[in-house]
Amino acid sequence: MVLGLGAKPSVAAEAERLRAALEQAVTIVAWDLGFREDLSRVDADLAIVLGGDGSILRAAHQMGYNQRPVIGVNLGKLGFLAALTPEQFLATLPDLAAGRYRVIEHLMFECRLERDGQRIWCELGLNEAAVLAAPPFAMLRAHLYVDGELVTTYSCDGLIISTPVGSTAHSLSAGGPILRKDIAAFVVLPISPHTLTNRPVVDAASRVFEVRTGPSDSGATVVVDGRVLGPLDPGDRLIVRRAEACFKLIEMPGHSYYRTLREKLGWGGSLSLNDRS
Protein backbone atom coordinates (compact mmCIF):
# COMPACT_ATOMS: atom_id res chain seq x y z
CA MET A 1 0.00 0.00 0.00
CA VAL A 2 1.18 3.54 -0.77
CA LEU A 3 -0.34 6.14 1.54
CA GLY A 4 0.14 9.87 2.00
CA LEU A 5 -1.49 13.28 2.04
CA GLY A 6 -1.66 14.15 -1.63
CA ALA A 7 -3.26 17.51 -0.87
CA LYS A 8 0.27 18.71 -0.18
CA PRO A 9 1.92 19.46 -3.55
CA SER A 10 5.29 18.14 -2.38
CA VAL A 11 3.76 14.77 -1.47
CA ALA A 12 1.83 14.43 -4.74
CA ALA A 13 4.90 15.33 -6.80
CA GLU A 14 7.18 12.95 -4.91
CA ALA A 15 4.63 10.15 -5.19
CA GLU A 16 4.60 10.46 -8.96
CA ARG A 17 8.38 10.60 -9.09
CA LEU A 18 8.69 7.41 -7.03
CA ARG A 19 5.85 5.51 -8.67
CA ALA A 20 7.81 4.09 -11.60
CA ALA A 21 10.54 2.70 -9.32
CA LEU A 22 7.91 1.27 -6.96
CA GLU A 23 6.00 -0.46 -9.74
CA GLN A 24 9.19 -2.14 -10.95
CA ALA A 25 10.10 -3.42 -7.48
CA VAL A 26 6.80 -4.30 -5.79
CA THR A 27 3.13 -4.94 -6.53
CA ILE A 28 0.98 -1.99 -5.49
CA VAL A 29 -2.44 -3.11 -4.26
CA ALA A 30 -3.62 0.27 -2.90
CA TRP A 31 -2.66 3.84 -3.82
CA ASP A 32 -4.36 6.26 -1.41
CA LEU A 33 -3.11 9.82 -1.21
CA GLY A 34 -6.13 11.02 0.73
CA PHE A 35 -6.33 8.61 3.69
CA ARG A 36 -9.86 7.74 2.61
CA GLU A 37 -9.82 4.06 1.64
CA ASP A 38 -11.04 1.24 3.87
CA LEU A 39 -7.85 -0.75 4.36
CA SER A 40 -9.39 -3.52 6.43
CA ARG A 41 -9.88 -5.71 3.34
CA VAL A 42 -6.69 -4.80 1.50
CA ASP A 43 -4.27 -7.74 1.40
CA ALA A 44 -0.85 -6.08 1.62
CA ASP A 45 2.52 -7.03 3.06
CA LEU A 46 3.45 -3.50 4.05
CA ALA A 47 2.53 0.17 3.80
CA ILE A 48 4.79 2.86 2.32
CA VAL A 49 3.85 6.23 3.81
CA LEU A 50 4.91 9.43 2.06
CA GLY A 51 5.07 12.46 4.34
CA GLY A 52 6.07 13.17 7.91
CA ASP A 53 5.25 11.62 11.27
CA GLY A 54 1.74 13.08 11.09
CA SER A 55 1.09 11.07 7.93
CA ILE A 56 2.28 7.91 9.67
CA LEU A 57 -0.13 8.61 12.53
CA ARG A 58 -2.93 8.99 9.98
CA ALA A 59 -1.92 5.70 8.37
CA ALA A 60 -1.92 3.91 11.73
CA HIS A 61 -5.41 5.21 12.47
CA GLN A 62 -6.58 4.27 8.98
CA MET A 63 -5.38 0.68 9.40
CA GLY A 64 -7.06 0.42 12.80
CA TYR A 65 -6.74 -3.00 14.38
CA ASN A 66 -5.38 -4.52 11.16
CA GLN A 67 -1.90 -3.02 11.33
CA ARG A 68 0.67 -3.76 8.61
CA PRO A 69 4.40 -3.01 8.73
CA VAL A 70 5.06 0.63 7.81
CA ILE A 71 8.05 2.31 6.22
CA GLY A 72 8.05 6.09 6.10
CA VAL A 73 9.54 8.38 3.45
CA ASN A 74 10.13 11.71 5.16
CA LEU A 75 8.74 14.69 3.29
CA GLY A 76 8.10 16.64 6.49
CA LYS A 77 10.37 18.12 9.14
CA LEU A 78 12.05 16.00 11.85
CA GLY A 79 10.63 12.61 10.99
CA PHE A 80 11.26 10.30 13.96
CA LEU A 81 9.02 7.63 12.41
CA ALA A 82 9.46 8.62 8.77
CA ALA A 83 13.21 8.30 8.96
CA LEU A 84 14.22 7.83 5.28
CA THR A 85 14.73 10.58 2.74
CA PRO A 86 13.35 9.84 -0.76
CA GLU A 87 16.86 9.05 -2.02
CA GLN A 88 17.57 6.75 0.93
CA PHE A 89 14.26 5.01 0.28
CA LEU A 90 15.16 4.41 -3.39
CA ALA A 91 18.54 3.03 -2.33
CA THR A 92 16.93 0.57 0.10
CA LEU A 93 14.03 -0.40 -2.19
CA PRO A 94 15.76 -3.61 -3.43
CA ASP A 95 16.25 -4.76 0.18
CA LEU A 96 12.63 -3.86 0.95
CA ALA A 97 11.34 -5.84 -2.03
CA ALA A 98 13.50 -8.82 -1.03
CA GLY A 99 12.25 -8.75 2.55
CA ARG A 100 15.63 -7.82 4.00
CA TYR A 101 14.35 -5.69 6.85
CA ARG A 102 13.32 -5.96 10.48
CA VAL A 103 9.86 -5.19 11.87
CA ILE A 104 9.74 -3.57 15.30
CA GLU A 105 6.40 -3.72 17.14
CA HIS A 106 5.37 -0.66 19.12
CA LEU A 107 2.78 -0.11 21.80
CA MET A 108 -0.63 1.30 20.89
CA PHE A 109 -3.40 2.25 23.29
CA GLU A 110 -7.16 2.47 23.58
CA CYS A 111 -8.60 5.68 25.01
CA ARG A 112 -12.19 5.31 26.23
CA LEU A 113 -14.57 7.93 27.62
CA GLU A 114 -17.26 6.75 30.03
CA ARG A 115 -20.09 8.97 31.25
CA ASP A 116 -22.74 7.82 33.75
CA GLY A 117 -21.60 4.23 33.23
CA GLN A 118 -22.01 4.42 29.44
CA ARG A 119 -19.22 4.33 26.87
CA ILE A 120 -19.29 7.54 24.83
CA TRP A 121 -16.43 6.72 22.48
CA CYS A 122 -13.32 4.56 22.23
CA GLU A 123 -10.32 5.61 20.14
CA LEU A 124 -7.17 3.77 19.07
CA GLY A 125 -3.98 5.83 19.47
CA LEU A 126 -0.25 5.62 18.87
CA ASN A 127 1.36 8.76 20.35
CA GLU A 128 -0.53 10.09 23.33
CA ALA A 129 -3.80 10.94 25.01
CA ALA A 130 -3.93 14.42 26.55
CA VAL A 131 -6.42 16.24 28.75
CA LEU A 132 -6.06 20.00 28.30
CA ALA A 133 -7.59 22.77 30.39
CA ALA A 134 -10.68 24.44 28.94
CA PRO A 135 -10.90 28.12 27.99
CA PRO A 136 -10.10 30.53 29.55
CA PHE A 137 -7.37 27.98 30.36
CA ALA A 138 -7.49 28.14 34.13
CA MET A 139 -5.61 25.57 36.19
CA LEU A 140 -6.77 22.00 35.55
CA ARG A 141 -7.25 19.61 38.47
CA ALA A 142 -6.75 16.10 37.12
CA HIS A 143 -7.15 13.06 39.37
CA LEU A 144 -4.98 10.16 38.18
CA TYR A 145 -5.83 6.55 39.02
CA VAL A 146 -3.68 3.53 38.15
CA ASP A 147 -5.40 0.15 38.32
CA GLY A 148 -8.19 1.81 40.29
CA GLU A 149 -5.88 3.33 42.92
CA LEU A 150 -5.68 7.10 43.32
CA VAL A 151 -2.12 8.19 42.56
CA THR A 152 -2.36 11.97 42.91
CA THR A 153 -4.28 15.07 41.91
CA TYR A 154 -2.38 17.27 39.49
CA SER A 155 -2.87 21.03 39.34
CA CYS A 156 -1.56 21.78 35.87
CA ASP A 157 -2.30 23.06 32.37
CA GLY A 158 -2.87 19.55 31.12
CA LEU A 159 -1.98 15.88 31.54
CA ILE A 160 -0.35 13.65 28.92
CA ILE A 161 -0.33 9.85 28.87
CA SER A 162 2.22 8.87 26.24
CA THR A 163 3.52 5.71 24.62
CA PRO A 164 7.26 5.30 23.89
CA VAL A 165 6.57 6.34 20.28
CA GLY A 166 4.90 9.49 21.59
CA SER A 167 7.74 10.21 24.01
CA THR A 168 9.52 12.17 21.26
CA ALA A 169 6.40 14.20 20.43
CA HIS A 170 4.25 16.43 22.71
CA SER A 171 5.59 14.72 25.82
CA LEU A 172 9.20 15.57 24.93
CA SER A 173 8.27 19.20 24.28
CA ALA A 174 6.67 19.36 27.73
CA GLY A 175 9.82 18.05 29.43
CA GLY A 176 9.17 14.31 29.42
CA PRO A 177 11.77 11.53 29.08
CA ILE A 178 12.65 9.69 25.88
CA LEU A 179 11.67 6.02 25.99
CA ARG A 180 13.09 3.50 23.58
CA LYS A 181 10.23 2.71 21.24
CA ASP A 182 10.12 -1.04 21.88
CA ILE A 183 9.72 -0.66 25.66
CA ALA A 184 6.28 -1.66 26.99
CA ALA A 185 5.55 1.36 29.18
CA PHE A 186 3.57 4.59 29.43
CA VAL A 187 4.74 8.07 30.47
CA VAL A 188 2.38 10.16 32.60
CA LEU A 189 3.37 13.81 32.36
CA PRO A 190 1.70 16.92 33.84
CA ILE A 191 2.05 20.06 31.71
CA SER A 192 3.35 23.02 33.75
CA PRO A 193 2.43 21.51 37.14
CA HIS A 194 1.77 23.96 39.97
CA THR A 195 3.77 21.78 42.38
CA LEU A 196 7.41 21.45 41.40
CA THR A 197 7.66 17.99 42.97
CA ASN A 198 5.31 16.63 40.28
CA ARG A 199 7.54 14.87 37.80
CA PRO A 200 6.95 12.48 34.88
CA VAL A 201 6.09 8.92 35.89
CA VAL A 202 6.96 5.85 33.80
CA ASP A 203 4.83 2.78 34.47
CA ALA A 204 4.25 -0.62 32.90
CA ALA A 205 1.98 -0.87 29.88
CA SER A 206 0.00 -3.59 31.65
CA ARG A 207 -1.50 -0.92 33.94
CA VAL A 208 -4.85 0.78 33.37
CA PHE A 209 -4.74 4.58 33.66
CA GLU A 210 -7.78 6.69 34.46
CA VAL A 211 -8.18 10.47 34.53
CA ARG A 212 -11.04 12.34 36.19
CA THR A 213 -11.42 16.09 36.44
CA GLY A 214 -12.80 18.31 39.18
CA PRO A 215 -16.18 20.13 39.30
CA SER A 216 -14.62 23.39 38.09
CA ASP A 217 -13.02 21.78 35.02
CA SER A 218 -16.09 21.55 32.79
CA GLY A 219 -15.07 21.61 29.14
CA ALA A 220 -11.58 20.20 29.56
CA THR A 221 -10.61 18.85 26.16
CA VAL A 222 -9.47 15.33 25.25
CA VAL A 223 -6.91 15.15 22.45
CA VAL A 224 -5.60 11.87 21.00
CA ASP A 225 -2.66 12.01 18.59
CA GLY A 226 -3.37 15.67 17.85
CA ARG A 227 -7.09 15.13 17.14
CA VAL A 228 -9.64 16.86 19.37
CA LEU A 229 -12.19 14.24 20.43
CA GLY A 230 -14.41 16.37 22.64
CA PRO A 231 -14.94 17.73 26.14
CA LEU A 232 -14.36 15.89 29.39
CA ASP A 233 -17.14 16.80 31.83
CA PRO A 234 -16.95 16.49 35.63
CA GLY A 235 -17.69 12.89 36.61
CA ASP A 236 -16.45 11.48 33.30
CA ARG A 237 -13.87 8.69 33.32
CA LEU A 238 -11.12 8.78 30.71
CA ILE A 239 -9.52 5.33 30.60
CA VAL A 240 -6.27 4.57 28.79
CA ARG A 241 -5.03 1.01 28.41
CA ARG A 242 -2.82 -1.02 26.14
CA ALA A 243 -4.47 -2.03 22.86
CA GLU A 244 -4.32 -5.48 21.34
CA ALA A 245 -3.08 -3.93 18.09
CA CYS A 246 0.61 -3.08 17.70
CA PHE A 247 2.09 -0.47 15.41
CA LYS A 248 4.69 -2.16 13.20
CA LEU A 249 7.60 -0.07 11.97
CA ILE A 250 10.09 -1.34 9.42
CA GLU A 251 13.74 -0.78 10.30
CA MET A 252 16.16 -1.00 7.40
CA PRO A 253 19.82 -1.99 7.85
CA GLY A 254 21.95 0.96 8.89
CA HIS A 255 19.02 2.97 10.28
CA SER A 256 18.92 2.18 13.99
CA TYR A 257 16.93 3.81 16.79
CA TYR A 258 19.90 5.65 18.30
CA ARG A 259 21.09 6.80 14.90
CA THR A 260 17.67 8.39 14.38
CA LEU A 261 17.83 10.15 17.75
CA ARG A 262 21.37 11.31 17.12
CA GLU A 263 20.54 12.78 13.73
CA LYS A 264 17.08 14.19 14.46
CA LEU A 265 17.95 15.74 17.82
CA GLY A 266 21.35 17.05 16.78
CA TRP A 267 23.32 14.79 19.10
CA GLY A 268 26.16 14.52 16.59
CA GLY A 269 28.12 17.48 18.00
CA SER A 270 30.88 17.21 20.57
CA LEU A 271 32.26 19.48 23.24
CA SER A 272 35.94 20.36 23.44
CA LEU A 273 37.80 21.55 26.50
CA ASN A 274 39.19 24.30 24.29
CA ASP A 275 35.73 25.63 23.42
CA ARG A 276 34.94 28.82 25.31
CA SER A 277 31.57 29.54 23.72
SULMO-V251581 format. One line per field, one symbol per residue. ss: DSSP state (2 for helix, 1 for strand, 0 for the rest). phi: phi as a letter, one per 30 degrees, with the letter a starting at -180 (. if undefined). psi: psi as a letter, one per 20 degrees, with the letter a starting at -180 (. if undefined). Layout:
ss=???
phi=???
psi=???
//
This chain:
ss=0111000022222222222222222000001100000022200001111110222222222220000011111100000000010222222222222000011111111111111001111111100111110000000111111100111111110111111022220222200000000000111111100000000011110000111110000001111100111111000011111111111111100000222222220000000000000
phi=.cblcdddedddddddddddddddcbcccabbcbhcddcdcdcbdacccckcdddddedddddidcdcecbccdcccdidcdccdedddddceeddddidacccdbdcbccbccbhicddabbdbbdacbccddediddccccccbhicdcacccadlbcccdedddcceedddjddccedcdcacccbdchddcdddbeccbddddccbbbcdeccejeccbchicdckdcdejdcccbbddddbdccdcdeibdddddddddcidddbccdddcd
psi=ppqrnihphhggghghhigghghhhrpoipnokilhqoihjpnqhrpoppbahhhhgggghhhcjmpqppppoojcegmhgniprhhhghhigghghijmrqpppqprqpoppppkjqpgrppprgfqpqoqqqqklrppopppqpkippgroporirppoqrhgiijchgghjjrrpppijpnrqpooqpmqhpiiorqpprqiiqppppqrrhjkpjqpppolippirqoqpiqoopprpqhqppoppoqpimrghggggghjkjirqqqiipj.
//
